[in-house]
Amino acid sequence: MAKIVKIKDLIVDEFAVKNYVGRDAEGHAHPGREKDSAAFMVRIIADNGLEGIYFSSASYVKPNGNYNVPKDAADHSVGTRGYSVPDILRSVIKPMIVGEEALARERIFNKIAQRQRLNQAINEKVLAYVDCALWDLAGKIAGLPVYKLLGGSRTKIRAYASTMVGDHYEGGLDTPEAYARYAVECKRRGFTAYKLHTWAELPWTESVCRSTADWKRDAEACLAVRAAVGEDMDLMLDPFHYYDRYDALKLGRELEKARYTWLEEPMDEYNLSSYQWLCENLEIPICGPEVALGKLQTRAEWIVKKASDICRTGAFDVGGLSPTLKTAHLCEAFGIPLEIHSPGPCNIHLIAAMSIPGEYYEYGLIHPFLDWAVPPYLNSPCDRFENGYILVPQGEGMGWDINYDYIKDNLIRSE
């Protein structure tokens, strides 16, 4: 009889790292001035000595020769309020999981998830760090990559270049023509698909009672990209998320003319009736929901109520690989495509195991000023890009290739 492996400890290692991404007032990522920041590594330690690991980020960008961020560019990303994720993991989650069986992911997931009802500090990201680290541990116990534990359908995944949100930096993503130039550059690098995140600032004036963006400018950018890259590149749009149904309809009709692959969550995701209406009135597939709370249960409601044509989720939207895998099975049962949100090894392994329609890995967020680089706390990338595809890691668990010397030399706190 196999020995039961139990969780002995949970440790979060916080370490210093340079950051080149800033945030605007609405929270959208843009190129930023270099600043000192911190990342963290979650380690769930089993009594057999193995460790399940997940990082706060697996993507990293550095400035290139086009870097042109204004010196007075605002950055609202510095500082946090209340408890940080590492604090919650140490003080709330650790006492809940120490002593549990390391392979009892369902029990652990539900034990934590049911605490969310009266503890809003336990958000989906907290759940995801625990669940993804447990999957890494399970792969190491089995001596297999995670995607093979899940059934393994493919060893490479088609990637799309996913831009940052539109900005006003000269030479950045400041005009429709800038999006078109960058799309051509991404195509030159080997991408066969490209997604625009267009301008999403929230302009308020004394003459209006709600904020709104400009759907015509979004459409102009999308049409310019299609004209620049030709017909042999798949294109998608993820625009401002609070258009009303009529502006979303007009935008969708422009995308249909340009033969776009999907239009992603252009309205408030809690307004299902507007999404039902939009799906009924457009031929272009509508993709969503992305950030709506409720895990796979919310996705089930969207499917049943025909509020989207393509389901959308990711490990850090619903609390980890476990609920994302269930969402994939849900979509398979209904014959609905599922496209996975955001980069990272957890999502790579999930996509690699899916057998339902779900074609892409989101390679982003990228920008003309920045190049993706190997994070200094890794020796090699977890999402190696080659000829338009991401190669699925073949190491045990998630396949991390960790630079422990960097973490040790830049350690801020380990507890």
N, C-alpha and C positions, 0 to 999 in steps of 0.2 A: 504493500500500500504506500502510495506517495506521501511524503512528509508534507504536512500543512505548513505553508509559509505565512508568517504573520508580520504585520507592520510594527517595527520597533521604534521608529522616530520619524519626524518631519522637520527638516531644516531648510531655512531660506537663506541663501547667500546673496547679499547685496554687494555690488561692486561698481566702481566708477567706469564711465565710458563717455566718449565724446558724442555729441548729438548735433546734427545739422538740419533738423526738422523743427519748424516752429508751428504755432497754431494761431489762426485768426480768432476774432471775438466769438465766432460761432463754433469753434472747435475743429475746423477743417485743417488738414495738414498742408503745409507749404514749405518750400526751402527756407531755412532760417540761418541766423548767424551761429557760428560755432559756439557751443556752450558745454559746460560740464554737466553731466547727467548721471543717472544710475540705472542699471538693469539688475535683474535678479534671476537666480536659478532655484527652482523648487526641487528638493530632493526628498523622496519618500523612501526611507531605508527599511529593508526587510531584515528579519532575523537570520537570514542565510548570507548576509553581507552584500547582496545586490541592491542597487539603487534605481528607482524610477525617477526620471529627470524631465523637467520642462522649463523653458526659458520664457522670460517676459516678452521677448521678441526674437524672432529668428531672421528678420530682415534688417539690412543696414545700408545706409547710403552715405556717399561722400561727395563733396563738390568736385566738379570737373572744370574744364577750361571755359565753359559758358557761364559759370557762376556769377550772378549779378544781383545779389540781394541788397536792396537799399539799406544804408546804415541806420535809418530811422524806422525800419520795418517793425511793426508791432509783433510781439510774441506773448501770447496769453497762456503758454504751456508751463510756465514756471510756478511751482508751489502747489500744495495740495491741502485740502481741508479734511479734518476728521481723520479716521483711521485709513492707512494705506492698505493695499492688498497684502503685502508681506506681513503687516501687523495682524490682519484678519486670519491669514493662514496660520500664524504662530499661536495666536491667543484663542481663536474660536475653533478652527478646523483640527489642529493637532490633537487636542484632547478627545475629539470625536472619533478619530481614526486609529490612533495608536492602540494596538491589541487586536485590531480587526484582521481577518484573513486578507492577504495581499491580493488574491484573485477574486475577492468578493466585491467586484466593482458595482454591481447592481445594488447590493445592500448599502454600500458606502454612498453611492450617488443619491439614493432615495433618503438616506439618513440625513444628508446635508441639505438636499433640495427641500425637504419638508420644514427645515428650519428657516427657509427664506421668507415664509409667510409673515413672521413677526420680527425678522432681522434683515432689513434692507441692505446692510453692509455685506451680506453674503450674496453678491451679484453673480451673474452668469460666468464672469471671468474667473472668479474664485473657484466655482465649481469646475470650470474647464481646466485650470491648472492642476487640480487634484486628479480629475479623471484622465487627462492626457498623460500625467506622470505615472498613473497606475497602469495604463496601457503600455508605456515604455517598460515598466517593470515586468509586466506579463510577457512581453517579447523577450526580455533577457532571461526570464525563468525558462521559457520554451526554447531559447536559442534561435529565434526567428525574427525577421522583420515584422512589424505590426501588420502590414497589409497582407502578409501570408497567413497570419492568424485569422484575418477577416475573410479569407477565401481567395485573395489575389487574382484580379482579372487582367491587369496590365502592368508593364514595367516602365512605361513612359506616358506622360500626359501632355496633351496639347496645351500650350500656354497662351494667354492673351496679355498684351501690354496694357496695364491699367494706370491711367494718368492720375496725378494729383488734381485737386479742384482748381478751376480757373483762377487766375490772379491778375495783378496789374503791374507785374515786373516786366521791364523792357527786355525782350528776348525770352521771356518765360512762356506762360500760357495765357497771354493777354489779349489775343485776337483770334478770330476764326482761322486766319492764315497761319498763326503760330501752331494751332492744333494740327493743321494739315502738314506743316513742315515736320513736326515731330512724328506724326504718323508715318511719313515717308522714311524718316530715320529709323523708326522701330521696324519697319518692313525690311530695310537694308540689313538690320541686325539679325533677321531671321524670323521675326514674328509674323504669323499668318492671321492674327486677329488683334484688334485694338479697341479699347473702351475709353470713351471720354467721360471724365467727371467735369462737368461744365461749371460755370460760375454759380456760386450759391450764397453770396453775401445777402444779408437781410436789410435792404434799404428802408428805413423808416423816415417819413417826413410828417410835418404837421398837417398835411392835406390828405393823408390816408390813415385808415384805421387798422391796416394789417400790412405785413411785409410781403413783398413779391419779387420774383426775379423776372428775367426777360426771356420768354420762350422763343421769341424770334431770333435772338442772338444765339441761343442754343442750336436752333435749327440751321442757322447760317454756318455755324462751326461744323455741324454734322455733314452738311452738304459739301462744304469745302474739303473735308477729309475724304469723302467718297470720290470726289473729282480728282484728288491728288493721288490716291493709292490704286485707283481702278477697281475692277470688279472681283479680283481674286484675293480679297482680304475681308474677313468677317469683321463687322463693326457693331458696336453696342453703345448705348448711352445710359449713363447714370446721372440724372440732372438734379436740380433743385427739388427737394422732396415735399414741397408744400404748394405745388400748383393746384388750382381748382380743377374740376373735371373737364371744363371746357378748354382751358389752356393746355391741359394734358392731352386732350383729344387732338387739338390743332398741331401740337408738337408731334404726336404719334403719326399723324397723316403725312407730315413732312418726312419723317423717318421711313415711312413706307415707300415714298418716292425714291429714296436713296437705298432701299433694300437693306435696311439694318436688321440685325439678328434678333435683338430684343430692346425693349425700353424698360428700364429698371426703376421701380418704386418712385413714380413722379408725384405722388400725392401722400397725404397723411395716411399711414398704414392702419390706423384704427378706424378708418372710414371704408368698411368693406363694401357698402352699397355703391360707392363711387368706383371702386375697382371692378365690381361686377359689371357696372354700366360701361366702363372703359373697355373691358374685354369684349363685350358684346358689340361695340362700335368700331373696333380696330382689328385689322388683320395681323399687324405686327404683334408678336408674342409679348405679353406683359410679364415681367419677372419680379417676384416678391413672395412673402415679406422678408425683410432683412433684419430689422432691429426690433420688430414688435415682440413684446414679451409673451411668454407662454410656451416656449420650447416647441416640441413636435405637435402638441395639442393645438396650438395656434395654426401651424401649417396644415393640420388636418381640416380645420374649419375653413381655411382658404381654399383647399382643394374641393371640399364638399360644396362650398358655395360658389365655386367657379370664379374666384376673385383674382386669379392669376393663371397664366398658361404655363409658366415655368416656375417651379418652387425654388426658393432661395434660403439657404442657411449655411452655417459654418460652426466649427467647434466652439468659438468664443461668442457666438450668438445664442446658443442654446444650452451651454454648460458642459461641453466636452465632446469627445469622439462617440461615446455611448449613445446620447440622444441624437447625434447627427446620423449615426448608422441606422437608428430606428426610423429617422425621417427618410433616409434612402429607401428602406424597405416599404415605408408608407407610400412613397411616390411610385415605386415599382408596382405595388398592388393596384394603383389607380392609372398606371400608364402615363405618368406625368414626368417630364424631365426635371432634374434637380441640378442646379448649378451652385457650386460651393463658394462661399464668400471668404475672401482674405487669404493671404499666403501662410505658410508654416507647415512643418512636417506632419502634424496631426491631420490636417486637411489633405496633404499629399497621400498619406496612407489610406485615408477614407476613399478618396477618388479612385485610387489604384485598385480598390476592392469592389467598387460599384460595377454592377453589370447592367444597370438601367441607363437610359440616355442622360448623360451628364458629361460634357465634353471637355471642359476647360479648367485650367488652374489659373488663378488670378495672380499674375506677376506684377506686384505693385506695393506701394504706390510709387510711380516714377515721374520724372520731370526733366526737362532739357538741361537744368542746372546741376543735376545730381546723377551719379552712377551707382548702381548696386554694387556692393562690395561684401567680402566675407566679414562678418562681425569679428571684432578682435578676440572675443571669447570663444570662437570656433576656429578650428584649423582648416576646415573646408565647408562650403555651403551645404545646407540641407536641401536646397532646391537648385541643383545644377542645371543650367539652361544649355541646351544643345540642339541646334537646327530646328528651332520652333517648339521644342518639347522640354519638359522637366523630367529628369531621370529620377525614378523612385529610389530612395536610399535602400541599400541592401544589407546594412549592418543590423545587429540585433536591436530589438525595440524600435525606437524612432530613428535610430541610425545616427545619433549625435556624434560629431567628431570634436570633442571639447578641448579647448586650450586651458588646461587647469593652471598652468603657470601664470597666464594673464589674470585669471580670476584671483589667484593667491596674491599677486603683486598689487592688485587694485581693490582688494577687499575692503568694504566699508563696515559690514556687519554680518556675522554668521551666527544664526540662532534658530 
